[in-house]
Amino acid sequence: MGRLIKNHWARLICMTAATYQIAASIEGFFWPKFFFDFLTKNLDGFVKPIPYLQILNLLCGIITLVYEWPLGFVAGTAVQQSLEARLFWLPLTSLLAVLMYQSTNPAIYYLVGLGVYFWAYCDGEVICAVPWTLPRRSSTTTTATAKKVAPSPPLPPPPPQRETQQFQGQQMPMAGARGHGNAHGVPF
């Protein structure tokens, strides 16, 4: 069984979120609603009468979908292959998505995708120039020869055991074993 390629998984999550964000922004044109309107009505101007937030969400969804698929003019560019660019872009897109009532779920999906991209970044994964392909292994090193581990040194011998005697079914230290006390372990 193969290893999980986390950047492919995160890409699928982000494409799902972008598609959902596009649909939510189109729905927002017909039923405009700011998500945090229960706290304040001051920010309703972002969704009506001019739909600024819906337009920004539509653009972010389209850009993310073009970037994650990617289209021919984006594929293979340094920006498309950069995990750091995704780690910068996704929180901004998620912030815009959470502000509109219809697109709160894509905001959560973006954060999940961001977490998986961060996991891939920490594991040292790379995004290939050709989309949906695997990175080529170097012919000189393989996973079996890349790390040659030296054998560990032998363990030290265990410490010597104290002398004990049987006393009514219990193990008791012998007199003088510690240099003080009587045969029953009671100090003088």
Z-matrix of the N, CA and C atoms (Angstrom, degrees):
N
C 1 1.439
C 2 1.521 1 108.28
N 3 1.314 2 116.78 1 139.74
C 4 1.451 3 121.48 2 -176.34
C 5 1.513 4 113.44 3 -82.14
N 6 1.314 5 114.32 4 173.63
C 7 1.459 6 120.46 5 178.38
C 8 1.520 7 110.10 6 -85.58
N 9 1.313 8 116.25 7 153.67
C 10 1.456 9 121.86 8 176.45
C 11 1.519 10 109.04 9 -73.35
N 12 1.321 11 116.52 10 124.23
C 13 1.456 12 121.09 11 176.27
C 14 1.522 13 105.97 12 -93.21
N 15 1.312 14 114.61 13 101.53
C 16 1.456 15 120.44 14 -169.20
C 17 1.522 16 112.94 15 -68.72
N 18 1.335 17 118.32 16 -33.03
C 19 1.464 18 117.66 17 -179.23
C 20 1.524 19 111.41 18 -70.64
N 21 1.329 20 118.91 19 -28.68
C 22 1.472 21 120.18 20 174.34
C 23 1.523 22 110.50 21 -69.75
N 24 1.312 23 116.62 22 -40.70
C 25 1.464 24 121.03 23 178.71
C 26 1.532 25 110.38 24 -64.25
N 27 1.339 26 116.72 25 -45.06
C 28 1.464 27 120.67 26 178.66
C 29 1.525 28 110.69 27 -64.05
N 30 1.320 29 116.60 28 -36.22
C 31 1.464 30 120.15 29 178.17
C 32 1.523 31 110.58 30 -62.55
N 33 1.327 32 117.61 31 -42.69
C 34 1.467 33 120.64 32 177.88
C 35 1.525 34 111.43 33 -63.94
N 36 1.329 35 116.98 34 -40.67
C 37 1.464 36 120.65 35 178.28
C 38 1.525 37 110.20 36 -62.94
N 39 1.324 38 117.23 37 -44.32
C 40 1.468 39 120.86 38 -177.95
C 41 1.524 40 111.90 39 -70.30
N 42 1.329 41 117.75 40 -33.70
C 43 1.470 42 118.96 41 175.75
C 44 1.520 43 110.68 42 -67.48
N 45 1.319 44 117.47 43 -37.30
C 46 1.463 45 120.81 44 175.29
C 47 1.519 46 110.17 45 -63.22
N 48 1.328 47 116.93 46 -44.51
C 49 1.460 48 120.98 47 179.48
C 50 1.525 49 111.20 48 -64.03
N 51 1.329 50 117.47 49 -39.92
C 52 1.464 51 120.52 50 -179.97
C 53 1.521 52 111.21 51 -66.03
N 54 1.327 53 117.17 52 -41.33
C 55 1.464 54 120.40 53 177.35
C 56 1.522 55 110.57 54 -62.70
N 57 1.302 56 116.01 55 -43.83
C 58 1.464 57 121.39 56 178.40
C 59 1.532 58 110.14 57 -64.45
N 60 1.332 59 117.87 58 -38.37
C 61 1.461 60 121.57 59 179.67
C 62 1.524 61 111.29 60 -66.18
N 63 1.324 62 117.30 61 -38.68
C 64 1.466 63 120.58 62 177.40
C 65 1.523 64 109.88 63 -63.72
N 66 1.332 65 116.82 64 -46.44
C 67 1.466 66 120.27 65 179.08
C 68 1.527 67 111.16 66 -63.51
N 69 1.331 68 117.56 67 -39.24
C 70 1.465 69 120.91 68 -179.84
C 71 1.520 70 111.63 69 -68.24
N 72 1.322 71 117.45 70 -36.18
C 73 1.464 72 118.89 71 179.23
C 74 1.525 73 111.03 72 -71.04
N 75 1.335 74 117.62 73 -35.04
C 76 1.471 75 119.84 74 175.28
C 77 1.526 76 109.75 75 -65.40
N 78 1.320 77 116.97 76 -41.58
C 79 1.466 78 120.10 77 176.15
C 80 1.530 79 110.86 78 -63.83
N 81 1.329 80 116.41 79 -34.05
C 82 1.459 81 120.98 80 179.16
C 83 1.515 82 113.71 81 -65.62
N 84 1.337 83 117.99 82 -23.30
C 85 1.467 84 119.74 83 175.04
C 86 1.527 85 110.91 84 -66.46
N 87 1.329 86 117.10 85 -33.29
C 88 1.460 87 121.06 86 -177.87
C 89 1.525 88 112.50 87 -88.71
N 90 1.319 89 117.31 88 -35.46
C 91 1.463 90 122.22 89 179.72
C 92 1.529 91 108.86 90 -127.87
N 93 1.334 92 117.42 91 77.75
C 94 1.468 93 119.75 92 -176.07
C 95 1.530 94 111.69 93 -70.18
N 96 1.307 95 115.47 94 131.23
C 97 1.471 96 120.05 95 178.18
C 98 1.524 97 108.67 96 -155.76
N 99 1.320 98 114.84 97 126.04
C 100 1.453 99 121.93 98 174.02
C 101 1.518 100 107.48 99 -81.92
N 102 1.322 101 118.43 100 136.05
C 103 1.466 102 120.09 101 -172.18
C 104 1.526 103 112.95 102 -64.78
N 105 1.317 104 117.85 103 -39.83
C 106 1.458 105 121.02 104 -175.14
C 107 1.528 106 112.25 105 -94.14
N 108 1.337 107 117.71 106 30.64
C 109 1.462 108 119.72 107 -179.64
C 110 1.522 109 112.65 108 -69.87
N 111 1.326 110 118.04 109 -15.32
C 112 1.465 111 120.07 110 175.85
C 113 1.531 112 111.07 111 -73.23
N 114 1.327 113 117.99 112 -18.41
C 115 1.458 114 121.48 113 177.13
C 116 1.521 115 111.87 114 -90.14
N 117 1.324 116 116.61 115 -42.08
C 118 1.457 117 121.03 116 -177.91
C 119 1.521 118 109.75 117 -155.39
N 120 1.312 119 115.57 118 148.30
C 121 1.474 120 121.08 119 176.31
C 122 1.530 121 111.04 120 -96.88
N 123 1.324 122 117.66 121 -0.16
C 124 1.463 123 121.34 122 -176.80
C 125 1.525 124 112.93 123 -66.67
N 126 1.313 125 118.13 124 -25.10
C 127 1.465 126 121.11 125 -175.46
C 128 1.523 127 113.21 126 -96.92
N 129 1.330 128 118.13 127 5.51
C 130 1.466 129 120.68 128 177.97
C 131 1.526 130 112.10 129 -64.64
N 132 1.321 131 117.89 130 -18.79
C 133 1.461 132 121.34 131 178.44
C 134 1.516 133 113.54 132 -65.44
N 135 1.326 134 117.58 133 -15.47
C 136 1.465 135 120.42 134 177.54
C 137 1.524 136 112.59 135 -77.05
N 138 1.333 137 117.75 136 -19.91
C 139 1.459 138 119.97 137 -177.52
C 140 1.522 139 113.18 138 -113.25
N 141 1.318 140 119.44 139 -22.01
C 142 1.463 141 121.63 140 177.04
C 143 1.515 142 108.87 141 -151.78
N 144 1.270 143 122.62 142 147.34
C 145 1.459 144 130.19 143 3.27
C 146 1.528 145 113.44 144 -78.48
N 147 1.344 146 117.79 145 -21.71
C 148 1.471 147 120.00 146 176.46
C 149 1.529 148 107.12 147 -102.13
N 150 1.330 149 118.51 148 124.79
C 151 1.474 150 121.61 149 -172.74
C 152 1.536 151 113.44 150 -82.69
N 153 1.327 152 116.71 151 67.51
C 154 1.466 153 120.39 152 179.89
C 155 1.529 154 111.74 153 -60.67
N 156 1.304 155 115.96 154 -49.07
C 157 1.464 156 120.58 155 -175.28
C 158 1.528 157 111.82 156 -66.21
N 159 1.322 158 117.06 157 -37.04
C 160 1.461 159 119.73 158 178.36
C 161 1.528 160 110.79 159 -65.69
N 162 1.336 161 116.12 160 -41.34
C 163 1.469 162 120.20 161 179.77
C 164 1.530 163 110.16 162 -65.32
N 165 1.332 164 116.88 163 -44.08
C 166 1.469 165 119.77 164 179.07
C 167 1.530 166 111.54 165 -63.54
N 168 1.329 167 117.02 166 -40.03
C 169 1.466 168 119.86 167 177.53
C 170 1.524 169 111.37 168 -66.11
N 171 1.324 170 117.11 169 -39.21
C 172 1.463 171 120.48 170 177.62
C 173 1.527 172 110.47 171 -62.74
N 174 1.333 173 116.70 172 -45.10
C 175 1.467 174 120.22 173 179.14
C 176 1.532 175 111.63 174 -64.99
N 177 1.324 176 116.95 175 -43.24
C 178 1.477 177 119.65 176 178.98
C 179 1.523 178 111.34 177 -63.60
N 180 1.324 179 117.42 178 -39.76
C 181 1.459 180 120.22 179 178.16
C 182 1.518 181 112.03 180 -64.41
N 183 1.337 182 116.41 181 -43.01
C 184 1.468 183 120.16 182 179.39
C 185 1.526 184 110.55 183 -66.36
N 186 1.339 185 116.85 184 -44.77
C 187 1.468 186 120.16 185 179.73
C 188 1.529 187 110.69 186 -61.88
N 189 1.321 188 116.78 187 -42.92
C 190 1.466 189 119.92 188 179.77
C 191 1.521 190 111.05 189 -65.20
N 192 1.317 191 117.26 190 -40.57
C 193 1.463 192 120.28 191 179.18
C 194 1.529 193 111.30 192 -65.62
N 195 1.334 194 117.17 193 -42.03
C 196 1.470 195 121.24 194 177.63
C 197 1.532 196 110.05 195 -65.43
N 198 1.309 197 116.32 196 -38.06
C 199 1.461 198 122.09 197 -177.49
C 200 1.528 199 111.92 198 -72.81
N 201 1.319 200 117.03 199 -38.60
C 202 1.462 201 120.09 200 -176.05
C 203 1.523 202 112.95 201 -83.03
N 204 1.337 203 118.39 202 -29.91
C 205 1.470 204 118.13 203 -176.46
C 206 1.506 205 111.18 204 -64.23
N 207 1.220 206 131.32 205 -48.04
C 208 1.454 207 134.13 206 -21.03
C 209 1.524 208 111.44 207 -93.72
N 210 1.307 209 116.16 208 161.47
C 211 1.465 210 120.66 209 175.13
C 212 1.523 211 109.62 210 -75.08
N 213 1.340 212 115.98 211 167.30
C 214 1.463 213 121.68 212 -173.09
C 215 1.517 214 114.92 213 -57.50
N 216 1.334 215 117.75 214 -39.38
C 217 1.457 216 119.11 215 -177.44
C 218 1.531 217 112.21 216 -76.89
N 219 1.313 218 118.05 217 -12.82
C 220 1.468 219 121.88 218 178.49
C 221 1.528 220 111.07 219 -99.66
N 222 1.326 221 117.15 220 -30.49
C 223 1.472 222 121.51 221 -174.74
C 224 1.519 223 111.03 222 -62.44
N 225 1.316 224 115.48 223 133.47
C 226 1.455 225 121.41 224 176.45
C 227 1.513 226 114.94 225 86.72
N 228 1.332 227 118.38 226 -6.69
C 229 1.462 228 119.73 227 178.71
C 230 1.525 229 109.66 228 -75.99
N 231 1.321 230 115.02 229 162.46
C 232 1.467 231 119.43 230 -179.51
C 233 1.527 232 111.22 231 -64.42
N 234 1.319 233 116.99 232 -34.85
C 235 1.465 234 120.25 233 179.74
C 236 1.525 235 110.12 234 -68.02
N 237 1.327 236 117.21 235 -39.03
C 238 1.464 237 120.32 236 -179.46
C 239 1.522 238 111.13 237 -68.11
N 240 1.310 239 118.21 238 -30.77
C 241 1.461 240 121.73 239 -178.38
C 242 1.524 241 113.03 240 -88.48
N 243 1.321 242 117.29 241 0.13
C 244 1.455 243 121.04 242 -174.24
C 245 1.527 244 112.03 243 -92.69
N 246 1.312 245 116.25 244 118.90
C 247 1.465 246 120.29 245 172.36
C 248 1.527 247 110.32 246 -70.83
N 249 1.325 248 117.11 247 -32.34
C 250 1.460 249 120.56 248 -179.82
C 251 1.525 250 111.32 249 -63.74
N 252 1.343 251 116.90 250 -38.60
C 253 1.465 252 119.84 251 177.84
C 254 1.526 253 110.75 252 -63.70
N 255 1.315 254 116.72 253 -38.04
C 256 1.471 255 119.87 254 177.06
C 257 1.523 256 110.93 255 -67.42
N 258 1.328 257 116.57 256 -40.12
C 259 1.465 258 120.14 257 178.65
C 260 1.529 259 111.47 258 -66.30
N 261 1.317 260 118.02 259 -21.00
C 262 1.466 261 122.05 260 174.95
C 263 1.528 262 111.37 261 -86.81
N 264 1.326 263 117.55 262 -41.53
C 265 1.463 264 122.78 263 -173.61
C 266 1.530 265 113.03 264 -73.69
N 267 1.302 266 117.65 265 -42.51
C 268 1.471 267 120.95 266 -172.50
C 269 1.531 268 114.47 267 -64.06
N 270 1.336 269 121.52 268 -38.98
C 271 1.468 270 118.27 269 175.70
C 272 1.527 271 112.92 270 -64.30
N 273 1.335 272 116.95 271 -35.47
C 274 1.468 273 119.58 272 178.20
C 275 1.525 274 111.15 273 -66.56
N 276 1.309 275 116.35 274 -43.64
C 277 1.459 276 120.72 275 178.18
C 278 1.522 277 110.65 276 -65.66
N 279 1.308 278 116.62 277 -39.00
C 280 1.461 279 120.58 278 178.38
C 281 1.526 280 110.87 279 -65.22
N 282 1.315 281 117.06 280 -37.90
C 283 1.466 282 120.32 281 177.76
C 284 1.521 283 111.19 282 -63.42
N 285 1.324 284 117.16 283 -44.34
C 286 1.469 285 119.73 284 177.09
C 287 1.522 286 111.31 285 -64.28
N 288 1.312 287 116.77 286 -37.21
C 289 1.464 288 120.00 287 -178.45
C 290 1.524 289 111.71 288 -69.18
N 291 1.310 290 118.15 289 -36.10
C 292 1.467 291 119.60 290 -176.72
C 293 1.530 292 111.79 291 -73.71
N 294 1.317 293 117.75 292 -18.49
C 295 1.463 294 119.75 293 -179.58
C 296 1.521 295 112.96 294 -74.16
N 297 1.309 296 117.76 295 -24.97
C 298 1.462 297 120.91 296 -178.94
C 299 1.523 298 109.36 297 -99.52
N 300 1.308 299 116.65 298 136.26
C 301 1.460 300 122.15 299 -173.69
C 302 1.528 301 112.16 300 -58.44
N 303 1.318 302 117.68 301 -42.14
C 304 1.461 303 121.25 302 -174.71
C 305 1.526 304 112.77 303 -72.67
N 306 1.301 305 117.97 304 -18.94
C 307 1.471 306 119.38 305 -173.17
C 308 1.527 307 113.27 306 -114.42
N 309 1.315 308 117.48 307 32.13
C 310 1.468 309 118.32 308 177.14
C 311 1.532 310 111.75 309 -74.27
N 312 1.325 311 118.06 310 -33.83
C 313 1.473 312 119.69 311 177.51
C 314 1.526 313 112.25 312 -64.50
N 315 1.348 314 119.74 313 -44.10
C 316 1.469 315 117.67 314 175.52
C 317 1.525 316 112.99 315 -59.74
N 318 1.331 317 117.11 316 -31.19
C 319 1.467 318 119.18 317 177.44
C 320 1.521 319 110.37 318 -62.49
N 321 1.327 320 116.70 319 -40.74
C 322 1.467 321 120.46 320 178.16
C 323 1.529 322 110.14 321 -67.42
N 324 1.337 323 117.03 322 -41.53
C 325 1.470 324 120.41 323 178.50
C 326 1.528 325 110.92 324 -62.64
N 327 1.335 326 116.22 325 -40.15
C 328 1.464 327 119.38 326 177.58
C 329 1.527 328 110.94 327 -61.57
N 330 1.324 329 117.05 328 -40.09
C 331 1.465 330 119.44 329 179.69
C 332 1.527 331 111.47 330 -67.38
N 333 1.333 332 117.02 331 -36.51
C 334 1.468 333 119.85 332 175.32
C 335 1.531 334 109.53 333 -64.94
N 336 1.331 335 117.21 334 -45.73
C 337 1.463 336 120.87 335 177.08
C 338 1.522 337 111.80 336 -61.10
N 339 1.329 338 116.47 337 -38.06
C 340 1.460 339 120.92 338 177.17
C 341 1.525 340 110.82 339 -62.33
N 342 1.326 341 116.50 340 -41.94
C 343 1.463 342 120.19 341 177.74
C 344 1.520 343 112.33 342 -63.47
N 345 1.331 344 116.67 343 -40.07
C 346 1.469 345 119.97 344 179.52
C 347 1.527 346 110.27 345 -70.24
N 348 1.344 347 117.59 346 -38.38
C 349 1.470 348 120.03 347 175.24
C 350 1.531 349 110.70 348 -62.61
N 351 1.332 350 116.45 349 -39.56
C 352 1.464 351 119.30 350 178.55
C 353 1.526 352 110.61 351 -64.96
N 354 1.318 353 116.72 352 -38.62
C 355 1.466 354 121.68 353 176.06
C 356 1.533 355 109.63 354 -61.03
N 357 1.333 356 116.22 355 -44.68
C 358 1.468 357 120.40 356 178.34
C 359 1.526 358 110.82 357 -63.28
N 360 1.330 359 116.28 358 -39.56
C 361 1.462 360 120.91 359 178.99
C 362 1.529 361 110.59 360 -63.69
N 363 1.325 362 116.46 361 -42.70
C 364 1.473 363 120.72 362 179.32
C 365 1.526 364 111.85 363 -66.57
N 366 1.333 365 117.30 364 -31.68
C 367 1.464 366 121.13 365 178.68
C 368 1.521 367 112.76 366 -82.17
N 369 1.330 368 117.85 367 -3.39
C 370 1.456 369 121.06 368 177.43
C 371 1.517 370 114.78 369 80.64
N 372 1.320 371 117.47 370 21.94
C 373 1.463 372 119.81 371 178.54
C 374 1.526 373 110.08 372 -70.22
N 375 1.321 374 115.04 373 154.03
C 376 1.460 375 121.50 374 176.14
C 377 1.522 376 108.50 375 -122.91
N 378 1.326 377 115.17 376 152.94
C 379 1.456 378 121.03 377 176.22
C 380 1.520 379 106.95 378 -99.60
N 381 1.309 380 117.07 379 125.77
C 382 1.464 381 122.34 380 -174.86
C 383 1.527 382 110.95 381 -74.34
N 384 1.337 383 114.99 382 157.95
C 385 1.459 384 120.62 383 178.18
C 386 1.520 385 111.14 384 -66.81
N 387 1.320 386 117.03 385 -37.03
C 388 1.462 387 121.35 386 176.41
C 389 1.524 388 106.98 387 -92.09
N 390 1.335 389 117.92 388 119.95
C 391 1.466 390 119.98 389 -175.91
C 392 1.524 391 112.69 390 -60.68
N 393 1.306 392 115.31 391 147.18
C 394 1.467 393 125.29 392 175.56
C 395 1.524 394 113.10 393 63.50
N 396 1.326 395 116.87 394 28.60
C 397 1.461 396 120.26 395 175.17
C 398 1.523 397 108.87 396 -114.99
N 399 1.325 398 114.66 397 169.44
C 400 1.454 399 120.68 398 178.39
C 401 1.513 400 109.53 399 -99.89
N 402 1.333 401 117.93 400 149.34
C 403 1.463 402 118.99 401 176.27
C 404 1.522 403 110.63 402 -67.69
N 405 1.304 404 116.30 403 144.24
C 406 1.464 405 121.60 404 179.95
C 407 1.521 406 109.28 405 -77.94
N 408 1.331 407 114.75 406 141.31
C 409 1.456 408 119.37 407 175.22
C 410 1.511 409 109.55 408 -82.58
N 411 1.301 410 115.55 409 148.02
C 412 1.448 411 120.75 410 175.31
C 413 1.525 412 108.48 411 -71.07
N 414 1.330 413 116.86 412 141.48
C 415 1.465 414 119.83 413 -177.87
C 416 1.529 415 111.71 414 -76.03
N 417 1.329 416 117.82 415 -18.11
C 418 1.464 417 119.54 416 -177.28
C 419 1.517 418 112.60 417 -85.50
N 420 1.322 419 117.56 418 -28.58
C 421 1.463 420 119.03 419 -179.30
C 422 1.514 421 109.55 420 -126.29
N 423 1.284 422 114.57 421 143.28
C 424 1.458 423 121.10 422 172.52
C 425 1.512 424 107.31 423 -125.86
N 426 1.293 425 116.13 424 175.20
C 427 1.462 426 118.47 425 -179.11
C 428 1.520 427 111.55 426 -66.19
N 429 1.332 428 117.99 427 -26.71
C 430 1.464 429 120.05 428 -179.24
C 431 1.526 430 111.52 429 -75.18
N 432 1.345 431 117.41 430 -33.26
C 433 1.456 432 119.76 431 -177.27
C 434 1.513 433 112.79 432 -101.79
N 435 1.307 434 118.61 433 -7.94
C 436 1.454 435 120.18 434 -176.48
C 437 1.522 436 111.57 435 -67.74
N 438 1.306 437 117.29 436 -38.49
C 439 1.458 438 120.77 437 -178.33
C 440 1.525 439 109.06 438 -120.90
N 441 1.301 440 115.60 439 108.72
C 442 1.458 441 119.64 440 173.38
C 443 1.519 442 106.46 441 -103.28
N 444 1.300 443 115.53 442 115.87
C 445 1.453 444 121.39 443 -175.83
C 446 1.517 445 108.89 444 -97.41
N 447 1.329 446 115.63 445 130.68
C 448 1.461 447 120.37 446 177.32
C 449 1.520 448 108.86 447 -72.43
N 450 1.341 449 116.68 448 147.76
C 451 1.472 450 118.20 449 178.71
C 452 1.523 451 110.19 450 -64.85
N 453 1.305 452 115.89 451 146.47
C 454 1.459 453 120.25 452 -178.82
C 455 1.526 454 109.74 453 -76.07
N 456 1.342 455 117.33 454 150.65
C 457 1.470 456 119.58 455 179.53
C 458 1.522 457 109.80 456 -68.04
N 459 1.348 458 116.43 457 156.88
C 460 1.471 459 119.01 458 -179.50
C 461 1.528 460 110.57 459 -66.54
N 462 1.312 461 115.63 460 152.50
C 463 1.455 462 121.14 461 179.18
C 464 1.522 463 110.26 462 -72.79
N 465 1.351 464 118.05 463 148.08
C 466 1.471 465 119.57 464 177.42
C 467 1.526 466 109.92 465 -69.65
N 468 1.336 467 117.07 466 157.42
C 469 1.471 468 119.32 467 -179.82
C 470 1.528 469 109.98 468 -66.46
N 471 1.330 470 117.33 469 152.91
C 472 1.462 471 119.55 470 -179.88
C 473 1.527 472 110.67 471 -68.79
N 474 1.346 473 118.17 472 155.37
C 475 1.471 474 120.34 473 179.77
C 476 1.526 475 110.15 474 -67.67
N 477 1.353 476 117.21 475 153.99
C 478 1.473 477 119.69 476 -179.41
C 479 1.528 478 110.90 477 -65.96
N 480 1.330 479 116.13 478 147.86
C 481 1.457 480 121.98 479 -179.45
C 482 1.525 481 109.69 480 -85.24
N 483 1.344 482 116.03 481 147.37
C 484 1.459 483 120.69 482 176.26
C 485 1.519 484 109.41 483 -76.02
N 486 1.322 485 115.52 484 150.93
C 487 1.457 486 119.85 485 176.67
C 488 1.520 487 108.83 486 -75.14
N 489 1.314 488 116.88 487 134.03
C 490 1.460 489 121.24 488 178.82
C 491 1.515 490 109.29 489 -131.19
N 492 1.317 491 116.49 490 160.43
C 493 1.462 492 121.51 491 175.74
C 494 1.516 493 108.82 492 -130.73
N 495 1.312 494 116.37 493 155.75
C 496 1.456 495 121.63 494 178.20
C 497 1.522 496 109.04 495 -81.45
N 498 1.330 497 117.38 496 129.90
C 499 1.452 498 121.63 497 176.34
C 500 1.509 499 107.80 498 -137.09
N 501 1.302 500 118.30 499 103.90
C 502 1.454 501 126.52 500 -179.14
C 503 1.534 502 110.94 501 51.28
N 504 1.315 503 116.85 502 46.87
C 505 1.456 504 122.06 503 175.60
C 506 1.523 505 114.47 504 82.15
N 507 1.334 506 118.64 505 -0.14
C 508 1.459 507 120.96 506 179.58
C 509 1.516 508 109.42 507 -114.62
N 510 1.286 509 115.39 508 149.54
C 511 1.458 510 120.18 509 176.45
C 512 1.527 511 107.97 510 -84.48
N 513 1.319 512 117.00 511 124.06
C 514 1.455 513 121.70 512 179.95
C 515 1.519 514 108.17 513 -124.82
N 516 1.324 515 117.94 514 142.43
C 517 1.463 516 118.59 515 176.13
C 518 1.520 517 110.79 516 -66.28
N 519 1.318 518 116.13 517 146.49
C 520 1.464 519 120.40 518 179.97
C 521 1.515 520 109.43 519 -74.35
N 522 1.324 521 114.86 520 156.43
C 523 1.458 522 120.43 521 179.06
C 524 1.510 523 109.29 522 -61.69
N 525 1.290 524 114.54 523 135.20
C 526 1.447 525 119.54 524 177.53
C 527 1.511 526 113.66 525 79.12
N 528 1.329 527 118.28 526 4.00
C 529 1.459 528 119.80 527 -179.26
C 530 1.518 529 110.62 528 -66.13
N 531 1.317 530 116.34 529 -32.18
C 532 1.454 531 119.27 530 178.59
C 533 1.521 532 110.90 531 -105.59
N 534 1.290 533 116.46 532 -0.71
C 535 1.449 534 119.82 533 179.02
C 536 1.515 535 113.30 534 93.77
N 537 1.331 536 118.75 535 -2.97
C 538 1.456 537 121.07 536 177.54
C 539 1.519 538 108.95 537 -152.21
N 540 1.305 539 117.35 538 161.93
C 541 1.451 540 122.26 539 178.81
C 542 1.514 541 111.85 540 93.04
N 543 1.327 542 115.62 541 167.82
C 544 1.451 543 120.75 542 178.73
C 545 1.519 544 110.21 543 -97.55
N 546 1.335 545 117.12 544 -165.79
C 547 1.457 546 121.67 545 -175.29
C 548 1.516 547 112.53 546 -67.85
N 549 1.314 548 117.78 547 -21.22
C 550 1.459 549 120.64 548 -178.79
C 551 1.526 550 112.53 549 -97.76
N 552 1.306 551 119.03 550 6.70
C 553 1.446 552 122.66 551 178.00
C 554 1.513 553 113.94 552 82.97
N 555 1.337 554 118.10 553 8.22
C 556 1.461 555 121.55 554 -179.82
C 557 1.520 556 108.06 555 -89.52
N 558 1.334 557 118.24 556 128.32
C 559 1.472 558 118.59 557 -179.99
C 560 1.523 559 111.39 558 -67.92
N 561 1.316 560 117.35 559 155.44
C 562 1.465 561 122.20 560 -179.86
C 563 1.491 562 111.07 561 -68.03
